Every structure is written in C-alpha cells, then in structure tokens.
Amino acid sequence: MTNISNKLNQHFIKYFINFDNTYETEDAKKYLSHNRIDVIAKIIYCEYFLNITPTNFNKLFYYLHLKKWNNFKATDSYKKSFYEYEKEFKKIILSIKERGFDEKNSIIPIDQYNKIIDGSHRLGASIVLNQKIKIAKFLVNSPSVTIERFIYDFNFKKNITLIDYLIFNYIKYNQNLRIITLFPVRNKQFDKQCFAIIKRYGNILLTKSLQVGNIFNGFNMCRIFYNGANWIGNIQNKYKGAMWKAKACLNNSNGIIDVILFNPSKEKYSTDIHLKKIKEEIRKLYNIHFHSIHSSDDHIETIRYSKIFFHSNTQVLSQKRKGRFFNKLELALEELIKINIDSSQFVFSGSAVMAALGLREPKDLDVFHTENFNLPNNISSHNSQIKYVKQKINELIFNPKKYFFYMEFKFLHPKFILEMKINRNKIKPNIKDHNDIEMLEKFLSI
C-alpha cells in the first residue's frame, strides 16, 4: 500500500483503507458504473475534443455538469474555473492518446463495488480511447453520483434533452444495459410483481412513461422492435404484420408505453436466453401472450431502441407526425441498412424530412454530411445549401437538439428545413418551396 499512496489523491484518504490489491491492464469499461454516472459527462467532452462527436453541445454538457458540481470550486483540486478544468482534461486526453494509460505513475482507486473513488476524467478518456487501466481496490463504500442525483441535485430535471443525452451515451458505452418496454394493453395491477421479478436479476436504473401518440408511431416502433422477423411484412405490403402488432398492443388503451432501463446484476442476465426467461415469467402475470412486454436482446438493439425513447426531439415530433407511408423513403432507408452505412456521419435534409414527418412524397433524398463521408448512390449532398441555414454543418449532424430520429436515421429538425426554404425562396422563388413553407409552418404550429 505504501508504494502506491503517493499516486493517489490524498483528499480521498479516508477511503484508502482495507486495501485489497492492485490490478493492471484492466478493461476501463468494466468500471463504468451507474453509481458514478458523472463519468459519462467526461466521455461526452472527450468525444467532442477528439472530433468523434464534434458539436459544442458536448462541451456545453461538460460545462453544465461541472457548474452544478459546486460551481467549479472542487475542494480536492487547484482548479477553480471551467477553463482550468478543460485545460487539464485536454492534457489527460492527449497523454492517454499518445502514450496510453500511465500505469507506473497513475492508479485509479475503486471501492468494493467496483465504483471509482477518484479519477473520473482518466477513466472517461481511457474508455473513449479504449485503453487498459491500473486500479487499486479498497474494501469500502465510496460516494455515488447516480442518475437520480443528476436529475434532481444537479437540477437537470428541467432539461429533458440533457438527461436523454446522458442516458443515450451511457447506453452507447455499456454493452450490458437493456431496454424493457411494457405495452399499454397490459393490466397494470400486476406491475408491482413485474418490477419485483426484474429486480431479482439486476437494477432498474430509470423508468419512463411515454405517450405513443398514434397508431402510426406504434407501427414504426414495432418495425424497429421486430426488425428482421418475417412476420412483420415488407415494403410491398406496407409491413402489415407490424401494423397488426401495433394495434394488438395499443388499441383500447391509453397509448402510454412504460420504458425501463435495466442493468443486469450478472452479465449472463443480459443475454437473449436469460431475458427470454425473465419475459416468460412476466408474461404469465399479464396473461396476454406476447402483447405485454418486449426487450432489447443485445447491445445493438438497445442502441436502436434508445433512439426512440431517449431523444426528446424524436418524442415531441412523433406526436405531430402524419400517419403516411412513402415507399421512396422507405426503400432508400432499407438500402442504407443493407450496406451497413455509418448513420452517425450525416443527417437527412430537404424533402426526406417532409416524408419522415408524413407531409409529402420526397422528390429526392439529400443529406448534410461530414467532409470525408462517401455518399451512397441513392442519396445526394445538401452541403451547398448550408448558406441558407445559420448553422455549421457539424452542428446539424451531431447536436441532438438539431435533429430527430426516424427509423434509426437522423433527420434535420423541421424548423431548420423551414429556415432553409424561406431564405432560399427569397433569392430563388419557386412553387415547391412556397408550398413546403406553408406545410411546415402549419406542422410546427400544432
């Protein structure tokens, strides 16, 4: 213990008791805990600084979290301003990027529950850069920073976008998290027993009740939930199986779906085999076959579902969406899924947005995209149109306040399409833009 004490922050000395052992070359993600959710704020900034998610929203998120944390006046550090925090964090990121985690001179202390005692910046950078770390374990219980504390103590409750973004990124980096959904046709008198069953296998980190809005939103949700299953149908029959499922789960109900963010206590409980057993036990309670509960079965599905449930623009705009199905848009999205395109690098613009909102058939499919993105044949660049929008292209692509999700893809918020068309129509008046302006103004006024 004496040979590592000089490598630990002495502000936390009261937790450096009951020393267990040191462990080298540990997977950094192993120590990403819902009880130290503040590490996600460091991850979000790290992605910004490394140009992975180049939006000022990430920097703002990091700033707000530090400001709420005693207004930058940490007692364990000389840092007294955001500038000092940011400057020091940049040094940490660059050091780990260039030389890896310095196991000779740096150790991250953890408690008996694998929760970090100190070192959130080093851990966050190591997770993003996929670097192994060295830890010192102490058989104590150190303080927690939970999702609930973020929401209430940090006063983030007023801004659902921040909480959604926190959860969205936590899901991105935690491969064991699963999303469980309870459909509204179930008998809610069995919910207490349902939750008790889930808690036997892990922690319920967050619950969220969401109004589906209309049957078309339920239809799209079922298409995402059961993607790949033959019974949901195809474009030719307009996914009639997915519509049947949506009606079975939503009709004659209040249309409110309950979402559970589930953290399994053991890795095996996150597998599709064990999740199926949990769901079968719960389905016996509700006794309505497969219409009571659904869950993501793996990390990829959990990320897909998070785009529905943990993105505020998507939830708000889905309530306004017109229930119309446009083959040209659906075919294009299907082709993009087949070629496994990196959907993080572009956002749909123009008439593709109009179609995603159910307003009209798209004439063509345009996107704003990153500089080095290779456009597939079925979509074209809209980057030249940025002159009509008072935004930077990267902000449109990466800032969660600037887009919404439709069928897993990012689409520009209609207010920016409206701005673009109004400004363009002033210079080059045309009937199409004029009609679209009227439609968008009506849509946004609802």
C-alpha positions in Angstrom: 0.0 0.0 0.0 2.8 2.5 0.8 4.3 2.2 -2.7 1.0 3.4 -4.3 -0.1 6.1 -1.7 1.8 8.8 -3.4 -0.1 8.1 -6.7 -3.5 8.7 -5.1 -5.3 11.9 -4.4 -5.0 12.4 -0.6 -8.3 14.3 -0.5 -9.9 10.9 -0.5 -7.6 9.3 2.0 -10.4 8.3 4.3 -11.5 5.8 1.7 -8.0 4.4 1.2 -8.4 1.7 3.9 -8.9 -2.0 3.9 -6.6 -2.2 0.9 -7.3 -5.3 -1.3 -5.0 -5.3 -4.2 -3.8 -3.6 -7.4 -4.8 -4.9 -10.8 -3.1 -3.9 -14.1 -4.3 -3.9 -17.7 -8.0 -3.8 -16.6 -10.7 -3.0 -19.2 -11.7 0.6 -18.5 -15.4 -0.1 -19.4 -15.6 -2.5 -16.5 -15.6 0.4 -14.2 -18.3 2.5 -15.9 -21.0 2.4 -13.3 -24.5 3.8 -12.9 -23.4 4.9 -9.5 -20.7 7.2 -11.0 -22.8 8.4 -13.9 -20.7 11.6 -14.0 -18.1 9.7 -15.9 -20.4 9.9 -18.9 -20.1 13.7 -18.8 -16.3 13.3 -19.2 -16.8 10.8 -22.0 -19.1 13.3 -23.8 -16.4 16.0 -23.6 -13.7 13.6 -24.7 -15.7 12.7 -27.9 -16.0 16.4 -28.6 -12.3 17.1 -28.1 -11.3 14.1 -30.2 -13.7 15.1 -33.0 -15.7 11.9 -32.7 -18.9 14.0 -31.9 -17.8 17.5 -33.0 -20.6 19.6 -31.6 -20.4 22.4 -29.0 -23.4 20.7 -27.3 -20.9 18.2 -25.9 -18.7 20.9 -24.5 -21.7 22.6 -23.0 -22.8 19.4 -21.3 -19.5 19.0 -19.7 -19.5 22.7 -18.6 -23.0 22.5 -17.1 -22.2 19.3 -15.2 -19.1 21.0 -13.6 -21.0 24.2 -12.9 -23.7 22.2 -11.0 -20.9 20.4 -9.2 -20.2 23.2 -6.6 -19.7 25.8 -9.3 -16.2 24.6 -10.3 -14.9 25.0 -6.7 -13.7 21.5 -6.1 -12.0 21.1 -2.7 -9.7 18.3 -3.9 -8.1 20.4 -6.7 -6.4 23.7 -7.6 -8.9 24.0 -10.5 -11.3 26.9 -9.8 -12.8 27.6 -13.2 -14.1 25.8 -16.3 -11.0 27.0 -18.3 -8.7 25.3 -15.7 -10.8 22.1 -15.8 -10.9 22.0 -19.6 -7.1 22.7 -19.9 -6.2 19.9 -17.5 -8.6 17.4 -19.1 -7.2 18.1 -22.6 -3.7 17.2 -21.2 -5.1 14.0 -19.8 -6.8 13.0 -23.1 -3.7 13.8 -25.2 -1.4 12.0 -22.8 -3.5 8.8 -22.9 -4.0 9.0 -26.6 -0.2 9.3 -27.3 1.2 7.1 -24.5 -1.7 5.1 -23.2 -2.6 4.9 -19.5 0.5 5.6 -17.4 0.4 2.5 -15.1 3.7 3.5 -13.5 2.6 6.8 -12.2 -1.2 6.7 -12.3 -3.7 4.5 -10.4 -7.5 4.8 -10.3 -8.8 3.8 -6.8 -12.1 1.8 -6.7 -14.3 0.6 -3.9 -15.6 -2.9 -3.1 -18.4 -2.4 -5.6 -16.0 -1.6 -8.5 -17.1 2.1 -8.3 -14.4 4.6 -8.7 -13.4 6.7 -5.7 -11.4 9.2 -7.8 -10.2 9.5 -11.4 -13.4 10.2 -13.4 -11.5 12.2 -16.1 -8.8 9.5 -16.5 -11.4 6.8 -16.7 -13.6 8.6 -19.2 -10.7 9.3 -21.5 -9.5 5.7 -21.2 -12.9 4.4 -22.1 -13.2 6.5 -25.3 -9.6 5.7 -26.3 -10.1 2.0 -25.5 -7.1 1.9 -23.2 -6.4 -0.5 -20.3 -6.1 1.0 -16.8 -4.5 0.2 -13.5 -6.7 0.2 -10.4 -6.2 -0.1 -6.7 -9.1 -1.8 -4.9 -10.3 -0.8 -1.3 -12.9 -2.7 0.5 -15.0 0.4 1.3 -18.2 2.0 0.0 -17.4 5.4 -1.6 -20.0 8.2 -2.5 -22.2 7.7 -5.5 -23.3 10.0 -8.3 -26.5 8.4 -9.6 -28.8 9.2 -12.5 -31.3 10.4 -9.9 -28.8 12.9 -8.4 -28.1 14.2 -11.9 -31.8 14.8 -12.4 -32.6 16.4 -9.1 -29.5 17.6 -7.2 -27.9 18.9 -10.4 -31.3 20.4 -11.4 -31.2 18.8 -14.8 -34.9 17.8 -14.4 -35.9 21.0 -16.3 -34.0 20.0 -19.4 -35.0 16.5 -20.6 -32.6 16.8 -23.5 -29.6 16.7 -21.1 -31.0 13.6 -19.3 -31.8 11.8 -22.5 -28.3 12.6 -23.9 -26.7 11.3 -20.7 -28.7 8.0 -20.9 -28.1 7.8 -24.7 -24.3 7.9 -24.2 -24.4 5.6 -21.2 -26.1 3.0 -23.4 -23.6 3.6 -26.1 -20.6 2.6 -23.8 -22.3 0.0 -21.6 -22.9 -3.2 -23.5 -24.9 -4.9 -20.8 -27.7 -2.4 -20.5 -31.1 -3.4 -21.8 -34.3 -1.6 -22.5 -37.5 -3.3 -21.4 -40.9 -1.9 -22.6 -44.3 -2.6 -21.1 -47.2 -2.2 -23.6 -50.3 -0.2 -22.6 -52.8 -3.1 -23.1 -51.5 -4.9 -20.0 -53.3 -4.9 -16.7 -51.2 -2.5 -14.6 -52.3 -4.1 -11.3 -49.6 -6.7 -11.9 -46.8 -4.1 -12.4 -45.5 -4.3 -8.9 -45.0 -8.0 -9.3 -43.4 -7.4 -12.7 -40.9 -4.9 -11.3 -40.1 -7.3 -8.5 -39.2 -10.1 -11.0 -37.0 -7.7 -13.0 -35.2 -6.6 -9.8 -34.2 -10.2 -9.0 -31.9 -10.0 -12.0 -30.5 -6.5 -11.7 -31.2 -2.8 -11.2 -33.9 -0.7 -12.6 -31.9 2.5 -13.3 -34.7 4.5 -14.8 -38.4 4.3 -15.7 -40.1 6.5 -18.3 -43.7 6.7 -19.4 -44.2 7.9 -23.0 -47.3 8.6 -25.0 -47.0 6.8 -28.3 -49.3 9.3 -29.9 -51.0 7.5 -32.7 -51.1 4.1 -34.3 -48.5 5.0 -37.0 -45.9 5.7 -34.3 -46.7 2.4 -32.7 -46.4 0.8 -36.2 -42.9 2.3 -36.6 -41.9 1.3 -33.1 -42.9 -2.3 -33.9 -40.9 -2.2 -37.1 -37.8 -1.3 -35.1 -38.6 -3.8 -32.3 -39.1 -6.8 -34.6 -36.8 -5.8 -37.4 -35.7 -8.9 -39.3 -38.7 -11.0 -38.4 -40.6 -12.3 -41.5 -44.0 -11.9 -39.9 -43.8 -8.1 -39.8 -44.0 -7.9 -43.6 -42.2 -5.8 -46.1 -42.4 -2.6 -48.1 -44.6 -4.2 -50.7 -47.4 -5.0 -48.2 -46.5 -1.9 -46.0 -45.4 -4.1 -43.1 -48.9 -5.3 -42.4 -47.6 -7.6 -39.6 -46.1 -4.6 -37.8 -49.4 -2.8 -38.1 -51.2 -5.8 -36.7 -48.8 -5.9 -33.7 -49.2 -2.2 -33.1 -53.0 -2.5 -32.9 -52.8 -5.5 -30.7 -50.5 -3.7 -28.2 -52.1 -0.2 -28.3 -55.8 -0.4 -29.3 -58.3 0.2 -26.5 -55.6 1.6 -24.2 -54.3 5.0 -23.1 -51.4 4.6 -25.5 -48.8 5.1 -22.8 -45.7 2.8 -23.1 -43.6 2.3 -20.0 -39.8 2.1 -20.6 -37.4 0.5 -18.2 -33.6 0.9 -18.3 -32.3 -2.3 -16.9 -28.8 -3.1 -15.7 -28.3 -6.8 -15.1 -26.5 -7.8 -12.0 -24.7 -10.6 -13.9 -23.5 -10.5 -17.5 -25.4 -13.7 -18.3 -28.7 -11.9 -17.4 -28.1 -9.6 -20.4 -28.2 -12.5 -22.9 -31.2 -13.2 -25.0 -31.6 -16.6 -23.4 -32.0 -15.2 -19.9 -34.0 -12.2 -21.0 -36.5 -14.6 -22.6 -36.8 -16.5 -19.3 -37.5 -13.2 -17.5 -40.1 -12.2 -20.1 -41.8 -15.5 -20.0 -42.2 -15.3 -16.2 -43.6 -11.8 -16.5 -46.0 -12.7 -19.4 -47.6 -15.3 -17.1 -48.6 -12.4 -14.9 -50.3 -10.4 -17.5 -51.7 -13.4 -19.5 -52.0 -11.7 -22.9 -49.4 -13.7 -24.7 -46.7 -11.6 -26.3 -48.5 -8.3 -26.0 -47.4 -7.3 -22.5 -43.6 -6.9 -22.6 -40.7 -6.6 -25.0 -37.0 -6.0 -24.5 -33.8 -5.4 -26.5 -31.8 -8.7 -26.7 -28.4 -7.3 -27.3 -26.3 -4.1 -27.3 -27.1 -3.2 -30.9 -30.9 -3.4 -30.3 -30.5 -1.4 -27.1 -28.8 1.4 -29.1 -31.6 1.2 -31.7 -34.3 1.5 -29.0 -32.5 4.4 -27.3 -33.1 6.4 -30.4 -36.8 6.1 -29.8 -37.0 6.5 -26.1 -34.1 8.7 -25.1 -34.2 11.6 -27.6 -36.5 14.4 -26.8 -36.9 15.8 -30.4 -37.9 12.4 -31.6 -40.6 12.1 -28.9 -42.0 15.6 -29.4 -42.1 15.5 -33.2 -43.5 11.9 -33.4 -46.7 13.3 -31.7 -47.2 15.6 -34.7 -46.2 13.1 -37.4 -48.8 12.4 -40.0 -49.5 8.7 -40.5 -48.4 8.3 -44.1 -46.1 5.8 -45.6 -43.8 6.8 -48.6 -42.2 4.0 -50.5 -39.3 6.0 -51.9 -38.1 7.0 -48.5 -38.6 3.5 -47.0 -36.8 1.8 -49.9 -33.8 4.2 -49.5 -33.6 3.6 -45.8 -33.8 -0.2 -46.3 -30.9 0.0 -48.8 -28.8 2.0 -46.4 -29.3 -0.6 -43.7 -28.3 -3.3 -46.1 -24.9 -1.7 -46.8 -24.4 -1.1 -43.0 -23.8 2.6 -43.5 -22.4 4.8 -40.7 -25.5 6.8 -40.0 -23.7 9.0 -37.4 -22.0 10.9 -40.2 -25.0 12.5 -41.9 -28.4 13.9 -41.4 -31.3 13.8 -43.9 -32.5 17.2 -45.2 -35.0 18.6 -47.7 -37.9 16.5 -48.8 -36.7 13.4 -47.0 -37.6 15.3 -43.8 -41.0 16.2 -45.2 -41.6 12.5 -45.9 -40.4 11.3 -42.5 -42.9 13.7 -41.0 -45.7 12.3 -43.2 -46.1 15.5 -45.1 -45.4 14.6 -48.7 -43.7 12.2 -51.1 -39.9 13.0 -51.4 -38.7 14.2 -54.7 -35.1 13.3 -53.9 -33.1 12.3 -50.9 -30.5 14.8 -49.7 -28.2 14.9 -46.7 -25.8 17.2 -44.8 -22.7 15.1 -44.2 -19.2 15.2 -42.8 -16.4 16.2 -45.0 -14.9 12.7 -45.7 -18.2 10.8 -45.9 -18.7 8.7 -49.0 -22.2 9.2 -50.3 -24.0 6.1 -51.5 -25.7 6.2 -54.9 -29.3 6.7 -53.6 -28.6 10.0 -51.7 -27.1 13.3 -52.7 -25.2 16.1 -50.9 -27.0 19.1 -49.5 -23.9 20.7 -48.1 -24.1 23.5 -50.6 -27.4 24.6 -49.1 -25.8 25.4 -45.7 -25.6 29.0 -46.8 -29.4 29.2 -46.2 -29.2 28.0 -42.6 -27.4 29.9 -39.9 -25.6 26.8 -38.6 -22.4 24.8 -39.0 -22.8 21.5 -40.8 -21.3 19.5 -38.0 -23.8 21.1 -35.6 -26.7 19.9 -37.8 -25.3 16.4 -37.8 -24.1 15.9 -34.2 -26.0 18.3 -32.0 -29.0 16.3 -30.6 -31.1 19.4 -30.5 -30.8 19.8 -34.3 -32.3 16.5 -35.5 -34.8 13.8 -34.8 -34.7 10.0 -35.4 -37.0 8.2 -37.9 -36.4 4.5 -38.4 -33.0 4.8 -36.7 -31.7 7.6 -39.1 -31.2 11.2 -38.2 -33.4 13.8 -39.9 -33.0 17.6 -39.6 -35.4 19.3 -37.3 -38.1 20.8 -39.5 -37.5 24.3 -38.1 -34.2 24.3 -40.0 -35.8 23.0 -43.2 -38.3 25.8 -42.9 -35.5 28.4 -42.3 -33.6 27.0 -45.4 -36.6 27.1 -47.6 -37.7 30.6 -46.5 -34.2 32.0 -47.1 -33.8 30.2 -50.4 -37.2 31.2 -51.6 -36.3 34.9 -51.1 -33.5 34.6 -53.5 -34.9 32.0 -55.9 -38.7 31.9 -55.6 -40.3 28.6 -56.6 -43.7 26.9 -56.1 -42.2 23.8 -54.4 -40.5 25.8 -51.6 -43.6 28.0 -51.3 -45.9 25.0 -50.7 -43.4 23.4 -48.3 -43.1 26.6 -46.3 -46.9 26.6 -45.8 -46.9 22.9 -44.8 -44.0 23.3 -42.4 -45.4 26.4 -40.7 -48.7 24.6 -40.2 -47.0 21.5 -38.9 -44.8 23.4 -36.4 -47.7 25.5 -35.1 -49.6 22.4 -33.9 
